[in-house]
Amino acid sequence: MAGQGDVGGDPDLTRCGWAGTDPLYVTYHDTEWGVPCHDDRDLFERLVLEGFQAGLSWLTILRKRAAFRAAFEGFDPARVAAYGEAETERLLADAGIVRNRAKVRATIANAGAFLRVQDKFGTFDAYLWGFAGGAPLVRAAAPATLADVPVTSPESDTLSRDLRRRGFSFAGSTICYALMQSVGMVDDHVADCFRARPAAVTWTGDHVATADPSG
């Protein structure tokens, strides 16, 4: 997965303002946020972390990411779905992660829902990217400023409704839109950021959805 190597970044490059100066945040911005992701285990990790981030800063989650990976056994959804009370209490005693009972229980339940989606669509990737037509959504123009970056979209509204219909929780439209940003379904780098894609270029991605998300 991107973002696991050396942290840092060229200080002379112009970035989205939210990246700040923390090396971990800068590396996440430069190498991971907005890059199309199609690996199911990575997608499960992003979904889980976006849920845990609710009410907290993303930098807090990034700093705890390694601990989350260890605690949830590499974000293997099959293993997480099998967790019982003993594993729940183990997680709630782990100071390295966010110890929130509702979020821990939701993650375990979401792992089961994730497996059911895989069974129906072949991969969670095929299901998720179907909400963007199988390729990153293309804007007429990049957001001019951070204030122009939306927090939801019609696609995230639809995704949220469908996830909740399939048994997911901590899957509101705002969380879904943050997931879409993270995995590259939408590019919200501001116009003067070095990572922004030129508006005239259509980024077709490397995946074509094979399933109808409404099924």
LOMI-991574 format. One record per atom (N, C-alpha, C): x, y, z; residue in one letter; atom name. Coordinates in pm, whole numbers, plus 50000, padded with zeros to 5 digits. Last residue first. Example, Ala and Ser with C-alpha at 12.3 -4.5 7.8 and 13.67 -1.06 7.14 Angstrom:
2
(atom (51285,49775,50708),"S","N") (atom (51367,49894,50714),"S","CA") (atom (51290,50003,50787),"S","C") (atom (51319,49431,50780),"A","N") (atom (51230,49550,50780),"A","CA") (atom (51320,49670,50780),"A","C") 
END
This chain:
215
(atom (47223,49575,49282),"G","N") (atom (47174,49437,49292),"G","CA") (atom (47163,49384,49432),"G","C") (atom (47334,49817,49244),"S","N") (atom (47197,49816,49295),"S","CA") (atom (47143,49676,49317),"S","C") (atom (47582,49789,49128),"P","N") (atom (47574,49810,49271),"P","CA") (atom (47433,49804,49327),"P","C") (atom (47646,49543,48900),"D","N") (atom (47552,49653,48922),"D","CA") (atom (47538,49674,49073),"D","C") (atom (47983,49467,48812),"A","N") (atom (47857,49436,48880),"A","CA") (atom (47774,49562,48895),"A","C") (atom (48226,49536,48722),"T","N") (atom (48165,49419,48659),"T","CA") (atom (48031,49385,48720),"T","C") (atom (48401,49837,48640),"A","N") (atom (48312,49763,48730),"A","CA") (atom (48243,49650,48654),"A","C") (atom (48727,49848,48546),"V","N") (atom (48591,49862,48495),"V","CA") (atom (48501,49776,48582),"V","C") (atom (49026,50018,48614),"H","N") (atom (48927,49918,48654),"H","CA") (atom (48793,49950,48590),"H","C") (atom (49206,50218,48613),"D","N") (atom (49252,50089,48563),"D","CA") (atom (49152,49980,48594),"D","C") (atom (49138,50558,48493),"G","N") (atom (49162,50456,48594),"G","CA") (atom (49204,50324,48531),"G","C") (atom (49100,50773,48329),"T","N") (atom (49012,50658,48310),"T","CA") (atom (49032,50550,48413),"T","C") (atom (49087,51101,48350),"W","N") (atom (49159,50993,48416),"W","CA") (atom (49068,50871,48414),"W","C") (atom (49108,51337,48111),"T","N") (atom (49015,51240,48167),"T","CA") (atom (49095,51123,48221),"T","C") (atom (49219,51664,48127),"V","N") (atom (49260,51524,48117),"V","CA") (atom (49154,51435,48183),"V","C") (atom (49146,51919,48180),"A","N") (atom (49127,51873,48043),"A","CA") (atom (49159,51724,48026),"A","C") (atom (49222,51967,48442),"A","N") (atom (49080,51949,48413),"A","CA") (atom (49055,51890,48275),"A","C") (atom (49500,51789,48571),"P","N") (atom (49449,51893,48481),"P","CA") (atom (49305,51864,48441),"P","C") (atom (49490,51698,48909),"R","N") (atom (49487,51651,48772),"R","CA") (atom (49435,51762,48683),"R","C") (atom (49707,51788,49173),"A","N") (atom (49581,51809,49101),"A","CA") (atom (49594,51763,48957),"A","C") (atom (49949,51777,49301),"R","N") (atom (49882,51650,49274),"R","CA") (atom (49754,51666,49193),"R","C") (atom (50022,52035,49355),"F","N") (atom (50099,51964,49252),"F","CA") (atom (50037,51830,49215),"F","C") (atom (49749,52262,49377),"C","N") (atom (49826,52152,49436),"C","CA") (atom (49900,52077,49326),"C","C") (atom (49580,52445,49270),"D","N") (atom (49722,52479,49268),"D","CA") (atom (49808,52372,49335),"D","C") (atom (49324,52323,49297),"A","N") (atom (49379,52352,49165),"A","CA") (atom (49528,52379,49165),"A","C") (atom (49320,52053,49540),"V","N") (atom (49287,52187,49492),"V","CA") (atom (49370,52223,49370),"V","C") (atom (49205,51723,49507),"H","N") (atom (49321,51810,49526),"H","CA") (atom (49288,51947,49466),"H","C") (atom (48999,51542,49472),"D","N") (atom (48968,51671,49532),"D","CA") (atom (49093,51750,49571),"D","C") (atom (48883,51309,49266),"D","N") (atom (49008,51382,49290),"D","CA") (atom (48974,51520,49343),"D","C") (atom (48725,51004,49346),"V","N") (atom (48712,51145,49312),"V","CA") (atom (48843,51213,49347),"V","C") (atom (48828,50761,49396),"M","N") (atom (48707,50765,49314),"M","CA") (atom (48675,50907,49272),"M","C") (atom (49049,50735,49562),"G","N") (atom (49068,50787,49428),"G","CA") (atom (48946,50786,49339),"G","C") (atom (49026,50668,49824),"V","N") (atom (49058,50559,49731),"V","CA") (atom (49062,50604,49586),"V","C") (atom (48966,50918,49947),"S","N") (atom (49085,50841,49985),"S","CA") (atom (49125,50741,49879),"S","C") (atom (48720,50991,49834),"Q","N") (atom (48839,51074,49816),"Q","CA") (atom (48966,50993,49840),"Q","C") (atom (48561,50782,49930),"M","N") (atom (48577,50801,49785),"M","CA") (atom (48698,50889,49753),"M","C") (atom (48579,50832,50205),"L","N") (atom (48632,50708,50149),"L","CA") (atom (48657,50723,50000),"L","C") (atom (48443,51075,50213),"A","N") (atom (48584,51071,50254),"A","CA") (atom (48651,50944,50202),"A","C") (atom (48192,50981,50138),"Y","N") (atom (48263,51072,50049),"Y","CA") (atom (48411,51077,50084),"Y","C") (atom (48130,50818,50358),"C","N") (atom (48143,50758,50225),"C","CA") (atom (48219,50850,50129),"C","C") (atom (48115,51009,50559),"I","N") (atom (48219,50905,50567),"I","CA") (atom (48240,50842,50430),"I","C") (atom (47892,51147,50456),"T","N") (atom (48019,51217,50476),"T","CA") (atom (48134,51118,50485),"T","C") (atom (47688,50950,50456),"S","N") (atom (47736,51007,50330),"S","CA") (atom (47870,51078,50344),"S","C") (atom (47770,50682,50689),"G","N") (atom (47695,50798,50642),"G","CA") (atom (47758,50858,50518),"G","C") (atom (47851,50449,50815),"A","N") (atom (47860,50458,50670),"A","CA") (atom (47771,50570,50618),"A","C") (atom (47825,50316,51057),"F","N") (atom (47929,50418,51041),"F","CA") (atom (47958,50434,50892),"F","C") (atom (47734,49991,50918),"S","N") (atom (47710,50110,51000),"S","CA") (atom (47834,50196,50998),"S","C") (atom (47586,49770,50680),"F","N") (atom (47700,49847,50728),"F","CA") (atom (47652,49959,50819),"F","C") (atom (47373,49633,50562),"G","N") (atom (47410,49601,50700),"G","CA") (atom (47530,49675,50754),"G","C") (atom (47280,49712,50320),"R","N") (atom (47350,49583,50325),"R","CA") (atom (47405,49552,50464),"R","C") (atom (47184,49962,50369),"R","N") (atom (47088,49858,50332),"R","CA") (atom (47150,49719,50342),"R","C") (atom (47425,50091,50399),"R","N") (atom (47341,50071,50518),"R","CA") (atom (47234,49966,50491),"R","C") (atom (47510,50089,50133),"L","N") (atom (47588,50022,50237),"L","CA") (atom (47503,49992,50359),"L","C") (atom (47309,50247,50016),"D","N") (atom (47323,50107,49978),"D","CA") (atom (47404,50029,50081),"D","C") (atom (47342,50497,50134),"R","N") (atom (47214,50428,50145),"R","CA") (atom (47229,50279,50117),"R","C") (atom (47608,50549,50051),"S","N") (atom (47572,50539,50192),"S","CA") (atom (47443,50462,50211),"S","C") (atom (47581,50566,49772),"L","N") (atom (47666,50463,49833),"L","CA") (atom (47628,50442,49978),"L","C") (atom (47419,50793,49753),"T","N") (atom (47370,50664,49704),"T","CA") (atom (47449,50550,49765),"T","C") (atom (47589,50986,49862),"D","N") (atom (47456,50965,49919),"D","CA") (atom (47403,50827,49879),"D","C") (atom (47802,50973,49689),"S","N") (atom (47824,50928,49826),"S","CA") (atom (47691,50906,49898),"S","C") (atom (47677,51075,49458),"E","N") (atom (47730,50938,49458),"E","CA") (atom (47751,50886,49600),"E","C") (atom (47614,51336,49532),"P","N") (atom (47505,51242,49500),"P","CA") (atom (47553,51097,49503),"P","C") (atom (47834,51402,49812),"S","N") (atom (47799,51414,49671),"S","CA") (atom (47679,51323,49646),"S","C") (atom (48000,51585,50074),"T","N") (atom (47917,51476,50025),"T","CA") (atom (47894,51499,49876),"T","C") (atom (48172,51790,50098),"V","N") (atom (48183,51685,50200),"V","CA") (atom (48092,51567,50167),"V","C") (atom (48367,51960,49840),"P","N") (atom (48243,51918,49907),"P","CA") (atom (48269,51812,50014),"P","C") (atom (48580,52229,49827),"V","N") (atom (48578,52082,49831),"V","CA") (atom (48452,52038,49904),"V","C") (atom (48597,52497,49855),"D","N") (atom (48522,52448,49740),"D","CA") (atom (48513,52295,49735),"D","C") (atom (48767,52544,50061),"A","N") (atom (48626,52575,50083),"A","CA") (atom (48538,52522,49971),"A","C") (atom (49012,52500,49948),"L","N") (atom (48957,52396,50035),"L","CA") (atom (48809,52418,50060),"L","C") (atom (48976,52621,49607),"T","N") (atom (49024,52631,49744),"T","CA") (atom (48966,52517,49825),"T","C") (atom (48897,52522,49358),"A","N") (atom (48990,52635,49364),"A","CA") (atom (49054,52646,49503),"A","C") (atom (48881,52186,49248),"P","N") (atom (48839,52287,49346),"P","CA") (atom (48943,52398,49356),"P","C") (atom (48918,52150,48889),"A","N") (atom (48959,52117,49025),"A","CA") (atom (48906,52222,49122),"A","C") (atom (48641,52114,48669),"A","N") (atom (48760,52187,48712),"A","CA") (atom (48792,52144,48855),"A","C") (atom (48468,51912,48610),"A","N") (atom (48490,52013,48507),"A","CA") (atom (48615,52095,48538),"A","C") (atom (48591,51592,48721),"R","N") (atom (48532,51724,48745),"R","CA") (atom (48555,51814,48623),"R","C") (atom (48523,51253,48697),"V","N") (atom (48597,51364,48639),"V","CA") (atom (48521,51494,48662),"V","C") (atom (48573,50970,48901),"L","N") (atom (48482,51073,48853),"L","CA") (atom (48562,51194,48806),"L","C") (atom (48762,50684,48807),"P","N") (atom (48751,50809,48884),"P","CA") (atom (48656,50909,48820),"P","C") (atom (48547,50407,48713),"A","N") (atom (48665,50491,48693),"A","CA") (atom (48650,50618,48775),"A","C") (atom (48308,50278,48751),"G","N") (atom (48427,50197,48726),"G","CA") (atom (48554,50275,48707),"G","C") (atom (48103,50443,48824),"G","N") (atom (48106,50397,48685),"G","CA") (atom (48232,50322,48650),"G","C") (atom (48104,50481,49086),"A","N") (atom (48170,50585,49007),"A","CA") (atom (48178,50545,48860),"A","C") (atom (47989,50258,49184),"F","N") (atom (47921,50384,49214),"F","CA") (atom (47988,50503,49145),"F","C") (atom (48167,50058,49123),"G","N") (atom (48048,50070,49040),"G","CA") (atom (47973,50200,49064),"G","C") (atom (48351,50055,49322),"W","N") (atom (48381,50140,49207),"W","CA") (atom (48264,50149,49109),"W","C") (atom (48221,49870,49498),"L","N") (atom (48245,50010,49535),"L","CA") (atom (48264,50098,49413),"L","C") (atom (48210,49622,49348),"Y","N") (atom (48092,49686,49405),"Y","CA") (atom (48114,49836,49426),"Y","C") (atom (48477,49574,49289),"A","N") (atom (48379,49583,49181),"A","CA") (atom (48253,49654,49228),"A","C") (atom (48583,49568,49555),"D","N") (atom (48629,49666,49457),"D","CA") (atom (48527,49684,49345),"D","C") (atom (48484,49343,49663),"F","N") (atom (48429,49469,49712),"F","CA") (atom (48468,49581,49617),"F","C") (atom (48417,49089,49418),"T","N") (atom (48510,49169,49497),"T","CA") (atom (48436,49291,49551),"T","C") (atom (48178,48941,49373),"G","N") (atom (48310,48888,49337),"G","CA") (atom (48420,48957,49415),"G","C") (atom (47931,49017,49461),"F","N") (atom (47987,49090,49347),"F","CA") (atom (48124,49038,49302),"F","C") (atom (47860,48840,49670),"K","N") (atom (47762,48877,49568),"K","CA") (atom (47825,48935,49443),"K","C") (atom (48088,48811,49826),"D","N") (atom (48020,48691,49776),"D","CA") (atom (47927,48726,49661),"D","C") (atom (48140,49079,49892),"Q","N") (atom (48235,49003,49810),"Q","CA") (atom (48168,48880,49748),"Q","C") (atom (47917,49124,50055),"V","N") (atom (47932,49198,49930),"V","CA") (atom (48029,49126,49837),"V","C") (atom (47983,48955,50265),"R","N") (atom (47862,48928,50187),"R","CA") (atom (47864,49003,50054),"R","C") (atom (48212,49079,50362),"L","N") (atom (48223,48944,50305),"L","CA") (atom (48100,48911,50220),"L","C") (atom (48095,49314,50461),"F","N") (atom (48196,49322,50355),"F","CA") (atom (48209,49186,50285),"F","C") (atom (47943,49216,50670),"A","N") (atom (47874,49274,50556),"A","CA") (atom (47968,49283,50436),"A","C") (atom (48156,49139,50839),"G","N") (atom (48062,49040,50788),"G","CA") (atom (47987,49090,50667),"G","C") (atom (48266,49390,50884),"A","N") (atom (48348,49286,50820),"A","CA") (atom (48259,49176,50764),"A","C") (atom (48065,49517,51023),"N","N") (atom (48093,49560,50886),"N","CA") (atom (48179,49458,50811),"N","C") (atom (48089,49393,51272),"A","N") (atom (47968,49371,51193),"A","CA") (atom (47992,49409,51046),"A","C") (atom (48340,49499,51341),"I","N") (atom (48321,49355,51334),"I","CA") (atom (48198,49322,51249),"I","C") (atom (48283,49774,51337),"T","N") (atom (48386,49719,51249),"T","CA") (atom (48370,49569,51232),"T","C") (atom (48093,49796,51539),"A","N") (atom (48055,49825,51401),"A","CA") (atom (48156,49766,51303),"A","C") (atom (48250,49743,51762),"R","N") (atom (48143,49651,51727),"R","CA") (atom (48097,49671,51583),"R","C") (atom (48416,49970,51748),"V","N") (atom (48473,49836,51742),"V","CA") (atom (48366,49735,51700),"V","C") (atom (48231,50177,51776),"K","N") (atom (48308,50167,51652),"K","CA") (atom (48372,50029,51637),"K","C") (atom (48131,50130,52033),"A","N") (atom (48040,50131,51919),"A","CA") (atom (48116,50113,51788),"A","C") (atom (48366,50152,52192),"R","N") (atom (48294,50025,52181),"R","CA") (atom (48203,50020,52058),"R","C") (atom (48671,50278,52122),"N","N") (atom (48531,50317,52120),"N","CA") (atom (48448,50191,52094),"N","C") (atom (48969,50351,52129),"R","N") (atom (48892,50252,52206),"R","CA") (atom (48748,50300,52225),"R","C") (atom (49181,50358,51871),"V","N") (atom (49072,50436,51928),"V","CA") (atom (48979,50338,51999),"V","C") (atom (49492,50198,51970),"I","N") (atom (49386,50232,51875),"I","CA") (atom (49285,50324,51943),"I","C") (atom (49668,50150,52175),"G","N") (atom (49723,50198,52049),"G","CA") (atom (49618,50241,51948),"G","C") (atom (49553,50033,52392),"A","N") (atom (49572,50178,52397),"A","CA") (atom (49624,50235,52266),"A","C") (atom (49324,49793,52403),"D","N") (atom (49444,49827,52325),"D","CA") (atom (49458,49979,52318),"D","C") (atom (49089,49717,52510),"A","N") (atom (49200,49734,52604),"A","CA") (atom (49328,49780,52536),"A","C") (atom (48927,49678,52295),"L","N") (atom (48895,49791,52383),"L","CA") (atom (49002,49815,52488),"L","C") (atom (49040,49444,52193),"L","N") (atom (49052,49568,52119),"L","CA") (atom (49025,49689,52208),"L","C") (atom (48962,49262,52392),"R","N") (atom (49104,49282,52362),"R","CA") (atom (49125,49415,52291),"R","C") (atom (48686,49274,52367),"E","N") (atom (48747,49326,52489),"E","CA") (atom (48897,49348,52470),"E","C") (atom (48665,49153,52113),"T","N") (atom (48613,49288,52136),"T","CA") (atom (48678,49351,52258),"T","C") (atom (48766,48900,52163),"E","N") (atom (48840,48990,52074),"E","CA") (atom (48793,49134,52090),"E","C") (atom (48564,48808,52334),"A","N") (atom (48703,48811,52380),"A","CA") (atom (48785,48907,52295),"A","C") (atom (48331,48818,52177),"E","N") (atom (48346,48907,52291),"E","CA") (atom (48490,48918,52339),"E","C") (atom (48465,48759,51847),"G","N") (atom (48360,48751,51948),"G","CA") (atom (48388,48846,52062),"G","C") (atom (48534,48772,51499),"Y","N") (atom (48563,48817,51635),"Y","CA") (atom (48439,48802,51725),"Y","C") (atom (48491,48716,51236),"A","N") (atom (48477,48604,51330),"A","CA") (atom (48502,48645,51475),"A","C") (atom (48554,48942,51096),"A","N") (atom (48412,48904,51103),"A","CA") (atom (48388,48794,51206),"A","C") (atom (48832,48933,51103),"V","N") (atom (48761,49032,51184),"V","CA") (atom (48614,48994,51201),"V","C") (atom (48886,48729,50919),"R","N") (atom (48926,48714,51059),"R","CA") (atom (48848,48809,51149),"R","C") (atom (48779,48844,50688),"A","N") (atom (48730,48714,50734),"A","CA") (atom (48766,48691,50880),"A","C") (atom (48925,49082,50651),"P","N") (atom (48783,49087,50687),"P","CA") (atom (48728,48954,50738),"P","C") (atom (49219,49176,50779),"D","N") (atom (49164,49060,50707),"D","CA") (atom (49016,49052,50744),"D","C") (atom (49378,49378,50886),"F","N") (atom (49249,49410,50825),"F","CA") (atom (49201,49298,50733),"F","C") (atom (49591,49282,51029),"G","N") (atom (49613,49318,50889),"G","CA") (atom (49486,49351,50814),"G","C") (atom (49460,49247,51282),"E","N") (atom (49525,49137,51209),"E","CA") (atom (49536,49165,51059),"E","C") (atom (49382,49462,51429),"F","N") (atom (49281,49397,51344),"F","CA") (atom (49344,49297,51246),"F","C") (atom (49620,49538,51552),"A","N") (atom (49506,49499,51633),"A","CA") (atom (49401,49423,51553),"A","C") (atom (49785,49609,51335),"A","N") (atom (49822,49498,51423),"A","CA") (atom (49700,49447,51499),"A","C") (atom (49642,49824,51232),"R","N") (atom (49672,49708,51147),"R","CA") (atom (49707,49587,51232),"R","C") (atom (49641,49999,51452),"F","N") (atom (49516,49944,51400),"F","CA") (atom (49542,49819,51317),"F","C") (atom (49913,50058,51462),"A","N") (atom (49851,49986,51574),"A","CA") (atom (49717,49926,51532),"A","C") (atom (49939,50197,51224),"A","N") (atom (50015,50073,51242),"A","CA") (atom (49955,49990,51355),"A","C") (atom (49769,50420,51280),"R","N") (atom (49740,50325,51173),"R","CA") (atom (49814,50192,51191),"R","C") (atom (49793,50631,51446),"K","N") (atom (49756,50504,51507),"K","CA") (atom (49741,50392,51404),"K","C") (atom (49843,50840,51279),"R","N") (atom (49943,50809,51380),"R","CA") (atom (49917,50675,51448),"R","C") (atom (49604,50845,51135),"L","N") (atom (49729,50808,51068),"L","CA") (atom (49836,50768,51169),"L","C") (atom (49429,50937,51335),"I","N") (atom (49414,50801,51281),"I","CA") (atom (49542,50756,51212),"I","C") (atom (49524,51198,51369),"T","N") (atom (49520,51106,51483),"T","CA") (atom (49512,50962,51435),"T","C") (atom (49475,51298,51116),"L","N") (atom (49614,51280,51158),"L","CA") (atom (49621,51188,51280),"L","C") (atom (49203,51327,51112),"W","N") (atom (49261,51218,51033),"W","CA") (atom (49407,51195,51073),"W","C") (atom (49050,51383,51433),"S","N") (atom (49128,51430,51318),"S","CA") (atom (49185,51310,51243),"S","C") (atom (48710,51271,51507),"L","N") (atom (48853,51288,51537),"L","CA") (atom (48924,51346,51415),"L","C") (atom (48457,51218,51423),"G","N") (atom (48473,51296,51544),"G","CA") (atom (48616,51322,51583),"G","C") (atom (48556,50930,51258),"A","N") (atom (48441,51016,51287),"A","CA") (atom (48457,51084,51423),"A","C") (atom (48755,50745,51230),"Q","N") (atom (48794,50886,51229),"Q","CA") (atom (48679,50977,51269),"Q","C") (atom (48639,50498,51210),"F","N") (atom (48701,50533,51337),"F","CA") (atom (48735,50682,51345),"F","C") (atom (48562,50516,50940),"G","N") (atom (48462,50506,51045),"G","CA") (atom (48518,50544,51180),"G","C") (atom (48808,50519,50815),"E","N") (atom (48720,50635,50798),"E","CA") (atom (48611,50633,50904),"E","C") (atom (48900,50265,50888),"L","N") (atom (48965,50384,50943),"L","CA") (atom (48880,50509,50926),"L","C") (atom (48726,50098,50739),"V","N") (atom (48733,50090,50885),"V","CA") (atom (48789,50219,50943),"V","C") (atom (48786,50176,50475),"L","N") (atom (48650,50185,50526),"L","CA") (atom (48648,50186,50679),"L","C") (atom (49059,50111,50462),"R","N") (atom (49016,50251,50447),"R","CA") (atom (48875,50271,50504),"R","C") (atom (49044,49830,50494),"E","N") (atom (49118,49914,50589),"E","CA") (atom (49070,50059,50581),"E","C") (atom (48901,49760,50266),"F","N") (atom (48843,49735,50397),"F","CA") (atom (48912,49820,50503),"F","C") (atom (49089,49835,50074),"L","N") (atom (48960,49904,50078),"L","CA") (atom (48890,49881,50212),"L","C") (atom (49291,49652,50129),"D","N") (atom (49317,49795,50146),"D","CA") (atom (49186,49873,50156),"D","C") (atom (49155,49423,50054),"R","N") (atom (49196,49438,50193),"R","CA") (atom (49229,49584,50223),"R","C") (atom (49106,49470,49777),"D","N") (atom (48997,49458,49873),"D","CA") (atom (49040,49476,50018),"D","C") (atom (49251,49715,49578),"D","N") (atom (49278,49595,49657),"D","CA") (atom (49174,49583,49769),"D","C") (atom (49235,49950,49443),"H","N") (atom (49148,49841,49399),"H","CA") (atom (49171,49711,49475),"H","C") (atom (49257,50297,49434),"C","N") (atom (49287,50176,49512),"C","CA") (atom (49186,50069,49474),"C","C") (atom (49390,50588,49291),"P","N") (atom (49295,50478,49280),"P","CA") (atom (49343,50350,49350),"P","C") (atom (49472,50844,49512),"V","N") (atom (49529,50746,49420),"V","CA") (atom (49433,50628,49411),"V","C") (atom (49368,51004,49710),"G","N") (atom (49326,51030,49573),"G","CA") (atom (49386,50936,49470),"G","C") (atom (49642,50968,49915),"W","N") (atom (49509,51027,49906),"W","CA") (atom (49475,51061,49761),"W","C") (atom (49917,50879,49863),"E","N") (atom (49803,50788,49883),"E","CA") (atom (49667,50850,49859),"E","C") (atom (50128,51059,49838),"T","N") (atom (50142,50924,49780),"T","CA") (atom (50017,50838,49786),"T","C") (atom (50074,51310,49951),"D","N") (atom (50152,51301,49828),"D","CA") (atom (50143,51165,49760),"D","C") (atom (49924,51263,50185),"H","N") (atom (49872,51349,50079),"H","CA") (atom (49943,51322,49947),"H","C") (atom (50108,51102,50326),"Y","N") (atom (49974,51051,50293),"Y","CA") (atom (49914,51131,50178),"Y","C") (atom (50317,51284,50353),"T","N") (atom (50336,51163,50274),"T","CA") (atom (50203,51102,50234),"T","C") (atom (50195,51475,50519),"V","N") (atom (50245,51514,50386),"V","CA") (atom (50262,51391,50297),"V","C") (atom (50148,51324,50749),"Y","N") (atom (50035,51379,50674),"Y","CA") (atom (50077,51415,50531),"Y","C") (atom (50411,51273,50826),"L","N") (atom (50319,51163,50803),"L","CA") (atom (50201,51207,50718),"L","C") (atom (50522,51532,50862),"P","N") (atom (50572,51443,50758),"P","CA") (atom (50478,51327,50725),"P","C") (atom (50325,51817,50893),"D","N") (atom (50359,51691,50958),"D","CA") (atom (50403,51591,50850),"D","C") (atom (50234,52038,50763),"T","N") (atom (50379,52014,50758),"T","CA") (atom (50420,51884,50826),"T","C") (atom (49933,52029,50567),"G","N") (atom (50017,52088,50670),"G","CA") (atom (50165,52058,50651),"G","C") (atom (49722,51933,50422),"A","N") (atom (49838,51845,50440),"A","CA") (atom (49934,51898,50546),"A","C") (atom (49533,52126,50382),"W","N") (atom (49511,52035,50494),"W","CA") (atom (49632,51945,50519),"W","C") (atom (49605,52265,50148),"G","N") (atom (49637,52322,50278),"G","CA") (atom (49623,52225,50394),"G","C") (atom (49766,52080,49895),"C","N") (atom (49641,52117,49960),"C","CA") (atom (49672,52161,50102),"C","C") (atom (50089,52222,49801),"R","N") (atom (49997,52113,49835),"R","CA") (atom (49864,52170,49883),"R","C") (atom (50372,52286,49612),"T","N") (atom (50246,52341,49662),"T","CA") (atom (50148,52227,49681),"T","C") (atom (50707,52204,49711),"L","N") (atom (50588,52178,49631),"L","CA") (atom (50465,52241,49697),"L","C") (atom (50916,52236,49882),"D","N") (atom (50894,52343,49786),"D","CA") (atom (50769,52322,49700),"D","C") (atom (50952,52011,50035),"P","N") (atom (50887,52126,50098),"P","CA") (atom (50857,52239,50002),"P","C") (atom (50885,51692,49934),"D","N") (atom (50954,51813,49890),"D","CA") (atom (50885,51935,49949),"D","C") (atom (50855,51470,50214),"G","N") (atom (50806,51529,50091),"G","CA") (atom (50883,51655,50061),"G","C") (atom (50775,51220,50456),"G","N") (atom (50836,51347,50423),"G","CA") (atom (50775,51402,50296),"G","C") (atom (50868,50883,50526),"V","N") (atom (50775,50995,50533),"V","CA") (atom (50850,51123,50500),"V","C") (atom (50921,50582,50346),"D","N") (atom (50976,50698,50416),"D","CA") (atom (50874,50811,50415),"D","C") (atom (50620,50387,50317),"G","N") (atom (50765,50401,50313),"G","CA") (atom (50812,50521,50393),"G","C") (atom (50352,50372,50303),"Q","N") (atom (50415,50297,50409),"Q","CA") (atom (50566,50314,50413),"Q","C") (atom (50221,50491,50093),"G","N") (atom (50225,50563,50218),"G","CA") (atom (50291,50490,50331),"G","C") (atom (50041,50227,49929),"A","N") (atom (50116,50352,49928),"A","CA") (atom (50118,50412,50067),"A","C") (atom (50085,49880,50000),"M","N") (atom (50000,50000,50000),"M","CA") (atom (50088,50124,50000),"M","C") 
END
